[in-house]
Amino acid sequence: MREAAIVSTARTPIGKAFRGAFNRTHGATLAGHAIEHAVRRAGIDPGEVEDVVLGCGLPEGATGKNIARLGAVRAGLPVTAAAATVNRFCSSGLQAIAIAANRVVHDGVPIAVAGGVESISLVQNHLNTRDADEPWLREHKPELWMSMLDTAEVVAERYGVARERQDEYALASQQRTAAAQAAGRLDDEIVPLPSVKLVTDRESGETREEPVTLLFDLPAYEWPDEASRSLTIALHGDQDRVRLVSTALIRRLEQYQYPYALLIPEVEDALRVALG
């Protein structure tokens, strides 16, 4: 049976939502930048990419239309590359990778791009809510409209996950992220993206554009004292990418001594309640 393997990765840094480096950067720009560099790192011709599958939790506005298609074209891939956008909310990027892997294994696709893209800054506060309710569902299954926070409360109660255990896990996640950042373990997957962010003066309310290049992820939160551990919720946004290819391509790359690793970095931007 054919196998699928990840042979190159690239992503943008993770910016702070609403006030960060990518608060004016279109989703196609984010996705295109990461796709372009993942393809370049693999050392293949962009025309060899047959399919692009991107996950997006909020596929509208700046990440709307078929954002996978927009990102592919923005990356310089030819229009012969097909593309599909997948929504499974917080697991959208992971689902996209699974779909691309199946395309390689079962459908004979030689090279596929997969990952996730999100722009909290440009989309979350501008959602289209017109006619969002469906009367029968609202009456019989209102929990379908629950927020993630409400859902988390239900899960915690149903499965007996105490707040103390949640805090311990959140702290461990922060510590692991901080350790990985300090050791430089995330550096190779990041490709800085020069951008222009919108800055608002707190006193006057006036806005201005400011060129900026975010080189690394925002640092993991450093707890100043024990008492504040459970009080901080970090909202991050606006990042992206992973690529999959068939085993046949990996063998060809090995022939040219191309270094590759089977790894999956964080590919969804997301709301991060303990890391991002």
Residue, then its C-alpha position, 0 to 999 in steps of 0.5 A: m500500500r502507498e504511504a504518505a509522509i510529511v517531507s517539509t514544513a513552513r509556517t508564519p510566526i504566531g501573532k497577537a490577535f487584534r493588536g499584533a503584526f498580522n492584524r491587517t494581513h489577509g488570510a491568503t497572504l498568510a497561507g500563500h507565504a507558508i505554502e510557497h516556502a514549504v514547496r521551496r524547502a522541498g525542492i520541487d517544482p510548484g507545478e508538481v503539486e496536485d492538491v491543496v487542502l487547508g483547514c479554517g475554523l472561520p472560513e469567511g471574510a479575509t479567510g473566506k471564499n475558498i481560502a485554500r484556493l486563494g492561498a495556493v494561487r498567492a503562493g505561486l502554484p499554477v491554476t492546475a492545482a486543485a484546492a479545498t477548504v475544510n472546516r472542523f473548527c479547532s481541528s480543521g488543520l489536522q483534518a486537512i492533513a488527514i484528508a491530504a494523506n488519504r488523497v496520497v494513499h488512496d487516490g494516487v495524488p503524488i504531492a499535496v499541500a495541507g495545513g491550516v490558516e486563521s485570522i482572528s484579527l480580521v474575521q472573529n469580530h466581523l462574522n456574518t450572523r444574518d439568518a444564522d438561527e435555524p428555528w427547529l434546531r434552536e428549539h430542539k438542539p440549542e447547544l449547537w450554538m454554545s460557545m467553546l467556553d460553555t462547551a468546556e464547562v460541560v465537558a469538565e462536569r461530565y468527565g470530572v475534570a477539576r479546575e486544578r487539573q486544568d490549571e496544572y495542564a495549562l501551566a505545563s503547556q506554557q512551560r513546555t512551549a517556553a522550553a521549546q522556544a528557549a531551545g530554538r526547537l521551533d525556529d526552523e519551521i518559522v518563516p518570517l513574513p514582513s507585514v503592515k499592522l494597524v496601530t491605534d493610539r489609545e488616547s486619541g483613537e487615531t490609527r496609523e499603519e506601521p511596517v513590521t516583521l515578526l521573526f518568532d512566536l510570541p513568547a510563552y507567558e511567564w507566570p510572575d507568581e503562583a497566585s496568578r496562574s489561573l487568571t491569564i487567558a492568552l488570545h493569539g491569532d493569525q498564523d499558518r502549513v504542512r505538506l505531504v507527499s507520497t512515498a515515491l517522492i520521498r524516495r526520489l528526494e532521498q536519492y538526492q540526499y534531501p534532508y527530511a523529517l516526519l514531523i507535524p508542527e502546530v498548524e492551526d493559528a487558533l485561540r490559545v487558552a494556555l499556549g495558542 
